[in-house]
Amino acid sequence: MRTLRRVLVVHPYGIGDLLFVTPVLRALRLLPAVETVDLLIGSRTLEVVEHNPHVNGIFVLDKDKLRRQTRTRKFRELLDLGMKLRAKRYDLLLDFSLRPENAFWSLAFLGIPKRAGFAYKRRAVFHNVRYPLPEGYWKQHAADFYAGLAEAAGIPVADRFLEYYFPPEKAELEKKMAQRTAALGRKFITVSPGGGDSWGREADFKRWPVGNYAVLIGMMQKKYGFEGVCIVGSKAETELCGQLKNALGLPVVVLAGETTIAETAVLLQKSSLFVGNDGGLVHLARALEVPLVAFYGPVPPEVYGPYPVSPDAAAVFKQDLACRPCYYKFRFKKDCPTIACLKTLAPEEALEQIERVFSGGFPQKG
């Protein structure tokens, strides 16, 4: 095989999962022979990596847009993308997609000689470097599985921490967000009661009840003196965020559907604490080293929790519940009638877990 100079990394999934790839991107950049590291990603995560200095080029495959187009238009766009990728003459494909078609086209059309992917349910048939994944992501963190795939392809990944890079106009974003949160005082927390849109209609399986959030925030406010709450989420979670606002008795600003990823990142850095359900913002907060509390239901935190483990990042879940975690091989029990893992987790129990992690108290901001 020719010398490893040009690498294509494929990752079509969400914010958190793409952040899990950042240790691999950094490791690639540390290899002296590597000249080019390009990304092929979905349309919703460009902001996560567009200013990452370890990336040379980013190609976006907008599947939602393609579905709305005629067959002729769709074919032309895919052919144009394929020709651009083919001209790069990549030496290695790092495929984190868990799908066979990327390796197939990389072999048949792009001519990439080395194609690394996960061996899960015979989906690595067109890969010639296969990382075993018989149980999906299980018993270790997803970010470590990503690093394991890279190492199977000959790329050592030593320093495993997540990274997010701000755009050049960060100072302007800071002024903007300071104005929008001025009513919250100098010590406020940011809360995400939704968790993102990745689970679609099954989003309730990721959400700790809004009423519990209100009780917990009230207890924390009395004990630790937070002055206000900023509530964030996607546009689809606006109503949910409004419900939490109405249940709180302290200054609140709701920014659901109103901030970019960069603006949210600025907001997180300004916060004394982030509190939210399992989702992309948990991992963005961790990448920024913001103290955080994250709630987990069907999903095991040892696989999708804050990474790496830190004394200022609490993964809260219902303990001593035999049925959890039920998320296994990328599936969970959608027919669960109770969602007991979340709905029976009382605010008092959550606060006890939080205080065990933050035994030295919460950091002061402002």
C-alpha positions in Angstrom: 0.0 0.0 0.0 1.2 3.5 -0.7 2.2 5.9 2.1 -0.7 7.2 4.2 -1.0 10.9 3.1 -4.7 11.5 2.4 -7.5 10.3 4.7 -11.3 10.5 4.3 -13.3 10.3 7.5 -17.1 9.5 7.1 -19.5 10.3 10.0 -23.1 11.0 9.2 -24.5 11.2 12.8 -25.2 13.8 15.4 -23.4 16.5 17.4 -22.2 14.3 20.2 -21.1 11.4 18.1 -19.1 13.7 15.8 -17.4 15.2 18.9 -16.4 11.6 19.7 -14.3 11.6 16.5 -12.2 14.7 17.4 -9.5 12.6 19.2 -9.1 10.7 16.0 -8.8 13.9 13.9 -6.2 15.2 16.3 -4.3 11.9 16.1 -4.3 12.0 12.3 -2.8 15.5 12.3 0.0 14.3 14.5 1.2 11.9 11.9 4.1 13.6 9.9 3.2 12.0 6.6 -0.5 12.9 6.6 -1.2 15.9 4.4 -5.0 15.9 4.1 -7.7 14.9 6.5 -11.2 15.4 5.0 -14.6 14.9 6.5 -17.8 13.6 4.9 -20.7 14.5 7.3 -24.4 15.1 7.4 -25.9 18.5 7.0 -26.8 19.2 10.7 -23.3 19.0 12.2 -21.1 21.3 10.1 -20.8 23.9 12.9 -19.3 21.3 15.2 -16.1 20.9 13.1 -15.9 23.7 10.5 -13.2 25.5 12.5 -11.3 22.5 13.7 -7.7 23.0 12.7 -7.1 19.3 12.3 -9.5 19.2 9.3 -8.6 20.3 5.8 -11.8 19.9 3.9 -15.5 19.2 4.7 -18.0 17.6 2.4 -21.6 17.7 3.4 -24.2 15.1 2.2 -27.6 16.6 2.9 -29.9 13.5 2.6 -33.0 15.6 3.5 -32.3 17.9 0.5 -31.7 15.0 -1.8 -35.0 13.3 -0.9 -36.8 16.5 -2.1 -35.1 16.6 -5.5 -35.9 14.9 -8.7 -33.9 11.8 -9.6 -31.9 13.7 -12.3 -31.0 16.5 -9.9 -30.1 13.9 -7.2 -27.9 11.9 -9.5 -26.0 15.1 -10.7 -25.3 16.2 -7.1 -24.1 12.8 -6.0 -21.9 12.5 -9.1 -20.4 15.9 -8.5 -19.7 15.0 -4.9 -18.2 11.7 -6.1 -15.9 13.3 -8.6 -14.6 15.8 -6.1 -13.8 13.0 -3.7 -12.3 10.9 -6.4 -9.9 13.7 -7.4 -8.5 13.6 -3.8 -7.0 10.1 -4.3 -7.4 9.1 -0.7 -5.2 6.4 0.8 -7.5 5.6 3.8 -11.2 5.6 4.5 -12.2 5.8 8.2 -15.8 4.9 8.1 -17.8 5.5 11.3 -21.2 5.1 9.6 -22.0 1.5 10.4 -23.3 1.2 6.8 -21.8 -0.8 3.9 -22.4 1.6 1.0 -19.7 4.1 1.9 -17.0 1.4 1.7 -18.6 0.0 -1.5 -18.4 3.4 -3.3 -14.9 4.0 -1.8 -13.8 0.8 -3.4 -15.7 0.8 -6.7 -15.6 4.5 -7.5 -13.1 6.4 -5.4 -10.4 3.7 -5.5 -9.4 4.0 -1.8 -7.1 1.0 -1.1 -7.5 0.9 2.7 -11.1 1.0 4.1 -11.6 0.7 7.8 -15.0 0.2 9.4 -16.9 -1.6 12.2 -17.7 -5.3 11.7 -21.3 -5.2 12.9 -24.0 -7.5 11.4 -22.0 -8.1 8.2 -21.9 -4.4 7.4 -18.2 -4.4 6.8 -18.2 -6.6 3.8 -16.5 -4.0 1.6 -14.0 -2.9 4.3 -10.6 -4.6 4.4 -9.8 -3.3 8.0 -12.6 -4.5 10.3 -13.0 -3.6 13.9 -15.2 -6.2 15.7 -18.5 -4.8 17.1 -20.6 -7.9 18.0 -22.7 -6.1 20.6 -22.7 -2.6 19.2 -21.1 0.0 21.5 -21.1 -1.9 24.8 -19.1 -1.9 28.1 -16.8 0.9 27.0 -17.4 4.4 25.7 -18.3 5.1 22.1 -15.4 7.4 21.8 -13.0 4.6 22.7 -14.6 2.4 20.0 -13.9 5.2 17.5 -10.3 5.4 18.6 -10.1 1.6 18.5 -11.2 1.6 14.8 -8.5 4.2 14.0 -5.9 2.2 15.8 -6.9 -0.9 13.9 -6.1 1.1 10.8 -2.6 2.0 12.1 -3.3 5.4 13.7 -2.4 5.6 17.4 -4.8 7.7 19.5 -3.1 8.5 22.7 -4.7 11.7 24.0 -8.5 11.0 24.2 -10.4 14.1 24.9 -13.1 16.0 23.0 -12.5 19.3 21.2 -14.7 22.1 19.9 -13.2 25.2 18.2 -14.9 28.6 18.1 -15.2 30.7 15.0 -13.0 33.8 14.6 -15.9 36.1 15.6 -16.1 34.6 19.2 -15.8 38.0 20.8 -18.8 39.3 19.0 -20.8 36.2 19.9 -19.8 36.7 23.6 -21.2 40.3 23.5 -24.4 39.1 21.9 -25.0 36.3 24.4 -24.1 38.6 27.3 -26.9 40.9 26.3 -29.4 38.1 25.9 -28.6 36.7 29.3 -28.2 40.0 31.2 -31.3 39.4 33.3 -29.9 36.2 34.7 -27.1 37.8 36.8 -23.5 36.6 37.1 -24.2 33.1 38.3 -26.7 31.2 36.2 -27.2 27.6 35.0 -28.0 26.5 31.5 -30.6 23.7 31.2 -31.6 21.5 28.2 -34.9 19.6 29.2 -35.2 18.0 25.8 -32.0 16.3 24.5 -32.1 17.0 20.8 -34.1 15.6 17.8 -32.0 12.5 17.2 -34.5 10.1 18.7 -37.5 11.7 17.0 -40.8 10.3 18.1 -39.1 8.3 20.9 -37.6 11.5 22.5 -39.6 10.8 25.7 -37.2 7.9 26.3 -34.4 10.4 26.8 -36.3 13.0 28.8 -36.3 13.4 32.6 -39.8 14.9 33.4 -40.0 18.7 33.3 -41.6 18.8 36.7 -38.6 17.0 38.2 -36.3 19.5 36.6 -38.2 22.4 38.2 -38.0 20.8 41.6 -34.3 20.0 41.3 -33.5 23.5 40.1 -35.4 25.0 42.9 -33.5 22.9 45.5 -30.2 23.8 43.9 -31.0 27.5 43.7 -31.8 27.6 47.5 -28.7 25.6 48.4 -26.1 27.1 45.9 -27.5 30.5 45.1 -27.9 30.4 41.3 -29.4 33.6 40.2 -31.2 32.5 37.0 -31.7 29.8 34.4 -31.1 29.9 30.6 -33.2 27.2 28.9 -31.9 25.9 25.5 -33.1 23.3 23.0 -34.1 22.7 19.4 -37.0 24.6 17.7 -39.1 21.4 18.1 -38.5 21.6 21.9 -39.8 25.2 22.3 -43.1 24.1 24.0 -41.2 21.8 26.4 -38.8 24.6 27.3 -41.8 26.9 27.9 -43.3 24.4 30.3 -40.1 24.4 32.4 -40.0 28.2 32.4 -43.5 28.4 33.7 -42.6 26.0 36.5 -39.7 28.0 37.8 -39.8 30.8 40.3 -36.6 32.7 39.4 -35.3 34.7 36.4 -35.4 32.7 33.2 -34.4 33.2 29.6 -35.6 30.7 26.9 -33.5 30.5 23.8 -34.9 27.3 22.3 -34.4 27.2 18.5 -32.7 30.6 18.7 -29.0 29.9 18.9 -26.3 28.4 16.7 -23.9 25.8 18.0 -21.3 28.5 18.4 -23.7 30.8 20.3 -24.7 27.8 22.5 -21.0 27.0 23.2 -20.4 30.7 24.3 -23.5 30.4 26.5 -22.2 27.2 28.1 -18.8 28.7 28.8 -20.5 31.6 30.6 -22.7 29.2 32.7 -21.8 28.0 36.2 -23.3 24.6 35.3 -25.0 22.8 32.5 -27.9 20.4 33.3 -29.6 18.3 30.6 -30.6 15.0 29.2 -28.3 12.7 27.3 -27.7 14.5 24.0 -25.2 16.5 21.9 -25.1 19.5 24.3 -23.8 17.2 27.1 -20.8 16.4 24.9 -20.3 20.0 23.8 -20.2 21.1 27.4 -17.7 18.4 28.2 -15.5 19.4 25.2 -15.6 22.9 26.7 -14.8 21.6 30.2 -18.0 23.1 31.6 -19.2 21.5 34.8 -22.3 19.4 33.9 -25.1 17.1 35.1 -26.5 14.7 32.5 -29.5 12.4 32.9 -29.6 8.9 31.5 -32.5 6.5 31.0 -32.3 3.5 28.6 -28.7 4.4 27.5 -25.7 3.3 29.6 -23.6 6.3 30.7 -20.4 4.2 30.5 -21.0 4.1 26.7 -22.6 7.5 26.0 -21.8 9.5 29.2 -19.6 12.6 29.6 -16.2 11.8 28.1 -13.6 11.5 29.5 -14.8 10.8 33.1 -14.3 13.9 35.2 -14.9 15.0 38.8 -17.0 17.9 37.5 -19.3 15.8 35.2 -22.1 13.9 36.8 -24.0 11.1 34.9 -27.2 10.7 36.8 -29.4 7.6 36.4 -31.9 5.4 38.3 -29.8 3.0 40.3 -30.7 -0.6 41.3 -33.3 -0.9 38.5 -33.0 -4.3 36.9 -34.3 -3.4 33.4 -31.8 -0.6 32.8 -29.9 0.0 30.7 -32.0 -1.6 27.9 -30.2 0.1 25.0 -28.3 -2.7 23.4 -27.1 -3.2 19.9 -28.4 0.3 19.0 -32.0 -0.7 20.1 -34.0 -0.1 23.2 -37.4 -1.3 24.4 -39.8 1.1 22.7 -42.8 -0.8 24.1 -41.8 0.0 27.7 -45.1 1.2 29.3 -43.5 3.0 32.3 -40.1 4.4 31.3 -39.3 3.8 35.0 -35.6 4.6 34.5 -36.5 8.2 34.1 -39.9 8.7 35.6 -39.1 7.1 38.9 -35.9 9.0 39.4 -36.9 11.5 42.1 -35.3 15.0 42.3 -34.0 14.2 45.8 -32.3 11.1 44.5 -30.8 13.0 41.6 -29.5 15.7 43.9 -27.9 13.1 46.1 -26.0 11.7 43.1 -25.0 15.1 41.9 -23.6 16.1 45.3 -21.6 12.9 45.5 -19.8 13.9 42.3 -19.5 17.6 43.2 -18.4 17.0 46.7 -16.3 20.1 46.7 -19.2 22.3 45.6 -19.9 24.0 42.2 -17.3 26.3 40.6 -18.0 30.0 40.8 -18.4 32.1 37.6 -18.6 35.8 37.0 
